[in-house]
Amino acid sequence: MTAESAAAPSLTSVFVKLKLSLLRNGLRQSTGRTLAYIASVVVGLLCAAGVVLALVALRGNPHAGAVAVLLTGILTLGWAVMPLFFPTGDETLDPTRLVMLPLRPGPLIGSLLVTSLVGIGPVFTLALVTGSVIAVAHGAAAALVGVVAAVLALLVCVSLARAVATASVRLLTSRRGRDLAVLSGLFIAIGAQGVNIAAQRLGRPDGLSVLEPLGDVLRWVPPASAIGAVDDAGRGAYGRAAAGLALTALALALLLWWWQRTLTTLMTAPDSSTLQAVEKDSARAAGSGERGLTRLLPGGRTGTVMLRALRYAWRDPKSKMSWATALGVGILVPVVSSVQGNGTIYTAFSASALLGMQMYNQFGQDTSAFWMVASTIATPRDAYQELRARALTLAMVAVPYVTLVVIGTAAFIGPWSDFLEVYGLSLAVLGALLATGALSSALFPYSIPSEGNKNVAPGQGAIAWFSLFGGFLAGTVLCAPLLGLTIWLHVAGLHGLLWVLLPVGAAYGLGVAELGLRLAAPRVARRLPEILTAVSKG
């Protein structure tokens, strides 16, 4: 037994070989995947090289410490959220695959930690941390502290990602976890806007000085505190440097403890998700009467269709992504324009425009299951009730949201004197898009594939573009009378009468939406076979 144990390979080498084998076998699946991986490696290395050169160029700058600390903090945040948005990026992140093996948590954590250091991500992180150390290290003592700080910062980032992935592995492998991954594009878009705003601020003369207050706070938050320790050691503040390193070392110890605790629980506790689902179903079946949102919806076909549409928006990943994008970007546009200093209250139109466009291609989200909807439509009256219920569902979310966005934009950008005017026009835009969206859904339906990242089935791209942009232009034309009234009141100097645009805009939006629904209903009733064929191609 002793000889066999001595001859057995170490657990760490086995896991490293396993990760390399997974990577190699994944690249063998297709040439495209191999090329994409090589391209990502090249781009990552080029980006790392560019950032390192920029950090080295900052050496000697009085604000280099704040930049290095902030960069380390952003890097750590990226490692923390990466497992939540990309749970399938590394198969070794799922420890439940090892639950049947006779492995103890201590050696397993050490092996997984070393395995996590294999890949482009750790190399990229090490390059950025090294560049940060070079930017702030002055003197032999700072260089010595920098070596320790770079290692600690890298280990904290990797341990944080592993601990988060282990703690949330049940979520990441569930339907909600996949939905979270779908929403990653929205968070990336919001983050890109944040980077854009930051770049504009930093591009001003002495723009780096705005980072000092944030840097003063982050230099005491691990692992950025390790980079701050290098800066302190270069300035001769050895006590502060020791405290910064100690904070990072303590954070690493706590992360490893948390990781081991959650890993032990995960690998010894049964997965009770099935039992919980059964208990919920039993409780739901035992309950009597309508509960929750169902009690607030109208009765008959309208309430049933509204509840179905709300469940689609909450459960279907593609629908959830569409709604989240409209809600997120709708508020992001006024915020970004306000931060950039060129904002106007009219940017609030983005909320009504993006939410109104959710009315387009209403039947595409049903895919081939639209046949069940079609079987309930026998007359134009049935089609009208179906479309009206879907429009009411959208309006139930859009009207309060548009109200909040316009109020917020008026408060932060102003002026309040334009609030009633913009609010009335926003409601008119929303009603016009509901009208054109109903007609577009009847005349230009297309399929939304349930799998993959594409939102349009192959061969239907032209239909989708024409439906969206053609309908949006038509909605703009429908708003022309109200826009003409607004311009006339301004040109004529009748600013005291601009308040009438609120009731007129609300009534106009409601009327044009009703007209659009009534025009679309008979076309839906006549084109049920064509709509079913179009939406079933995904």
N, C-alpha and C positions, 0 to 999 in steps of 0.2 A: 504493500500500500504506500509506504514511504517513497519507494523508488518511482512508483507510478505518479504520485503527486508531484515529485520533483521534476519528472519529465513532462508533465502536463503544461501546455502553454498558459501564460498568464491571461487573466480575464480581460485585461486592457487590450492586449494584442488581438485577441479574438474579436472584440467589439470594433476595433479600428479596421481589421480586415473585413468585418461584416459591412461596415459603412462604405468602404471602398468597393466592395462587391455590389452593393445596392446601387451605388453611383454608376459603376461600369455597366451593369445589366440594364439600368434605366437608359443609358445613352445608346445601348445597342438596339433599342426598340425601333428607332427610326433615324434616318439621316437628318431630318429636320430638327429633331430634338437635340441631336449632337451639335448641329450648327448653332442652334439657339443657346445652348449651354456655353459653347466656346465664345460666342459673341457676348454673352453676359459676363463671362470671366474677363474678357478683354476690356469691355466697357468699365467694369468694376475696378480693374487695376488702373486704367487710365484716370478714372475719377479720383481714386485714392492717391495716385501720383500727383495729380493737379492740386488736391487739397493739401497734401504734405508740402509741396513747393510753396503754396500760398502761406502756410503756417511758418515755414522756415523764413520766408520773406518778411514776416511780421516780427522776427526776432529783434529785440531792441525797441519795439514800439511800446509806448506806455500802456496801451490797452491790450497787449497780447495775452495777458493773463485772463482777462475777462472773455476774450474770444475762445481761448483754449478750454476754459471751464464750461462755457456755454455749449461748445461743440461736443464735449464729453457728455454733458447732460442730455443733449438731443440724441446722441448715439445710444445712450442707455435707454431712453424712452423707446427708441426703435426696437431694441432687443426685447423690451418688455411686451410690446404689442405685436411683434412679429408672429409668435405662435398663435395668437388669436385670429389674425387675418389670413395666415398661410399655414393652416394646420397640416396640410399634406405635403409641405415642401421638404420635409425630412421624416422618413418613416421611422427612424430611431427615436423620434420624439414621443412615440406612443409606448409607454412602458407596459401596457397591458398585453403586448405581444410576448412579454417575457414572464408572465404570471405563472406559467406551468413549470418553469425551470427552477431548480434548487439553488437560488441565488440569495445571498444576504444583502440587505440594503447598503451597508457600508462599502464593501468592495464594488457593488453595482454602481453606486454613485460616483466613486472614483473613476471607474472605467468609462461611464457615460460622460463624465466631465472631460476626460482626455479625448474621447471620441468627438465631442462637440467642438474641439479645437481644430478639427480637420474640415476644411472647406473654405470657400471664398469669403464667407462672412467674417470668420475670425481673422483671416489675413487682412481684410479691409479694415476691421476694427483695430488690429494691432498697428497698421500703418498710420491710421489717424491719431491713435493715442501716442505713438512715437513722435509724430509730427508736432503734437501738442506739447510733449515734453521738450522737444528741441526748441520750440518757440519760447519757452519760459525758463529753461535751465541755464543758469549763469554760475559757473564755478564748479569745482570738483564735488563739493557736497551736494549741490543740486543735481549733478549728473548721477551720483550714486542713488539719491532719493528717486530720481526719475526712472531708473531701471526697476526699482521695486514698485513704483507707482504704476508703470505701464503694465507689469504683470498682474498686479492687483486689479486694475481697471478692467483688463481683459477677462479675468476670471469672474469678476462680479457680473459683467455683461452676460457671459455665457451661462453662469449659474442662475441668473435672473430669468433668462429665457427658458431654461430647463425647469425651474421651479414653477413658473407660470404655466408651462405646457403640462406638467404633471398634475398641478392642482385643478386644471380646467379640461383634462382629457375627456371626461364624460361629456362635457358640453361640446368640445370640438368634434367629437365623433357622432354627434346627434344632428338632427335636422336644423336646429337653431344655430349650431356651430357652422354648418354649411351656409346658412343665411348670413351669418356674420362675415364669412369669407366673401360672399357676394357683395356685401356693403363696403368692402375694403376700398373699392374704387372711389367711393364718395369721400372717404376719409383722406385718401391720397390727394384728391382734387382740392379739398379744403386745406390740407397741409401745403400743397403747392401754392395756393393763394397766400398763405402765411409767409412762405419763403419769398414770394414775389414782393409782398409788402415790406418784409424785413430788408430785402436787397435794395429797395428804393430808399428806405431810411438810412441804411448804412452807406449808400452811395453819395450822401451829402458830405460837405466838408466837415471833417472831424466827426463823421457819423458813428465811429466806433465808441465814442464817449457815452452813447445812450445805453451801451451794454454794461457799464460799470455797476449800476444798482442791482441788476439781475445777477451779475457775476459775483457780487459781494454775498448774495444769498446762496447761490449754487456752490460756492467754494466750500461750504460746510455740508453739502449733500453728497453722500457717496454715489458713485466712485469719482465724481468731479472733485471731491475733497482731496483725492490723491494728486491730481494735477495741480490743485491749489497748493498742496504741500511742496511741490517742486518749486513753484514760484516763491513761496515763503522761505525755503532753504536758500535760494539764490539771494534773497534779501537779508539773510542772517537771522531770520525769525525761526530758530530751530524748534522752539516750543510749539509754535503754530504748525510747523511742518510735521512734527511727531503726532500732534493731535489729528491732523488731516489723514495721515497714513493709518492711525489707529481707528478712525471712523470707518475707513474703507475696509480694513481688516475685520472689524466687528460686523459690518454689513455682509461681508463674504461668509463669515461664520454663521450668522443668522439665516442667510439664504440657504446654506448647506443643511442647516438644522431643519428649516422648513421643508426643503426638498426631501430630506430623508423621512420626515414625519408623514408628509402627504404620500410619498412613494410606498411606505409601509402600509398605510391605510388603504391605498388603492389596490395593492397586491394581496391583501388579506381579507378585505371586506367584500361581500357579494355585491354584484350589480343588481340593485333593486329597482331599476328603471321600469322593468316589465311589471313588477308587482305594484309599483306606484301607478302605472297606467291602468292596471286592472282595478285598483282601489278607486281611482278617479272615475272610471267608467261606471263602477258599481254605485258610487255616490251620486253620479249624475243621473243614472237610471232610477235610483231610489227617490231622488228629489221630484217633487211634483210642481207643475206649473212652469211658467217662463221665468228665467232669471237673467240678471245682468242687462246687457244692452238690448236684448230681445224685447224687454218690457217697454222700452222707450220708442221702438219702431212702430210704424203704423201697421194695421192688420192687412190681411189679404195678400195678394200677389206683390204689392209694393214693398211691404215689410220683408217678405221672403227674399226678394231679389236684392234688397239693400243689405240684408244680413249675409247673403252669399258673396256680394261684392266686397264687403268689409273683410270677410274671411279670406278671400283671394288676396286682398291687399296685405293681410297679416301673415298668411302662411306661404303663399307662392313666392319663391325667391325673386323671379323676374318682376312680378308686380311690386314686391316690397322694394326692390332696387329702384324702380321707376318712381314710386311715391317718395322714397327717401331722397332721391336726387332732386326732385321738384321742390320738396320742402327745404332741403339744405341749401341748394343754389338760390332759391327764391329769397332767402334771408341773407345769403352770402353776398349777393350783388350790392345791396345797399350798404352793408358793412364795409366791404372792400372799397367802394367808392368814397365812403365817408373817411376811412383811414387814409386814403390817398390824397385827401384834401380837395377833391373835385366832385364831391357828391352833390346830388340834387334829390329833392323829394320825389321826383318823377321816376327814380330808379325803383320805387316800390311797385311799379307795374310788372316787374319780373315775377313777383309772387302770383298774381292773377294770370299772367301769361303761361307760366310753367304748369300751374295746377289746372288751368283750363285745357291744356293740351293733353291731359290725362284722359279726356273724354274721347280722344281719337282711338280708332281701332278697338272699340269696346269688346267686340266678339273674338278678337285675336287671342286674348288671354284665356278664352275657354278652350282653345285648340279643338281637337276632335270631339270633345265632350259637348260642343255646341249643339249636337243633335238632340240632346235632352232639352235644351232651351227651345230649339226649333219645334220640337214636338208639342210644346205648350202654346205656340203662336199659330192661331188659325185665322185671325182677322187683323186688319190694321189697328183695331182697338187694343188687341193683345200686344202688338208690337209697340204701340205708344206707351202702354203701361210698363213694358220692359225697359224701354229707353228712359222713360221718366224716372223710374226707380233708380237706374244707374246714375242719372244726372243728379238726383236728390242726394245720393250717397256722396258724390263728388262735392256737391255744394255744401253738404253738412260739415265737411272738413275745410273746404276752400274759403267759405265766407268768414268764419272766425279767424282763420289763419291770415287771410288778406287784411282783415281789420287790424290784427295785431301788428303786421308788418308796416302798414301805413301809419299807424299810431307811433310805432317805434322810429320809423324814418322821419316823421315830422318832429319827434322829440329830439333826435340826435343830429339831424341835418337841418330840418326846418325849411321854410318858416311855417308856423302853425296856421297862418292865414290861408295857406294853400291846401290844408288838410281836407276840407269838405270837397274841394274840386277834385283832388287826386283820388279820394275815396270813391266818389261817384263814378269817375272814369274807370277806376279799377273794377268796380262791379259791372260796368257796361262791357268791359273787355272780357271778363269772366263769362258773362251771359252770351256774348257773341261767339266765344270759343266753344261753349257748350252746344250752341246751335250748329256751328260748322262741324264740330266733332261728331255729332249724331249723324249728320248727312254723310260725312266721310266714312263713318263706320258702316253705313249701308252701301255706299257706292264703291269704296276702295278698301275692302278688308284684306288683311294678310296674316300669315301665320307667325307665331312667336315660338321658336323651338324651346321645348322644355329643358333640354340638355345643352351644355356648352355655353359659350359667352355671347353668341350671336343673338340679336333681338329680331332678326328678320330671316325667314326661311330662304334658302337659295332660290334665285330667280324672281324674287318678289321685292328686291331692293328698290327698283324704280317706282313701284306702287307705293311703297312706304314713304319714300321721299316726296312724291307728289301729294300723297295724302296729308302729310304733316305740313309741308311748306305751302302747298296750295290752299289748305284749309286755314292756315295762319294768315295768309294774305287775304283770303275771303273774309276772315274775322275782322281784319283791319279795315277793310272796305265797309263792313257793316257798322263799324264805329265811326265812320266818316261824318254822319250828321251830328253826332254829339261832339266830335272834335271841331267841326265847323262852328257849333254854338259856342264852344269854349274860346276859340280864336276870336270870334266876333265880340264876345264880352270883354276880352282883353283889349282888342283894338279900339273898341268904342269907349273904353274907359269906364265901363260899368262894373267895377270891381266889387261894388256892394251887392251885386246880384249873382256873384259866382257861387253863392251857397245853394242856388237852385240846382246846380249840377249834381248834388248828392241825391235828392229825390228823383230828379229826372234820369240820372244815370242808373239808379237802382230799378226804376220802373222800366227803363229802356232795356237793361240787361235781362230782366225777367221776361219781358215781352218777346224779345228776339230769341231767347232760349226756348220759350214755348212754341214760337213759330217754327223754329228749326226742328223740334221734336215732332211736331205734327206733319211737317213736310217729309221727314225721314221715315216715319212709321209705315206708310203704305209701301215705300220702297223696300223696307226690310221684309215686310210680309210677302212681297212678290219675289224677292231675290234670296229666299232661304236656302235653296239648293246651291246657288252660286256662292253664298257666304260660307256654307258648310264646307264646300270644296276648297275654298281659298284658305280657310283657317285650319284645315286638317293636313296641310303639307309639311308642317314642322315635325 
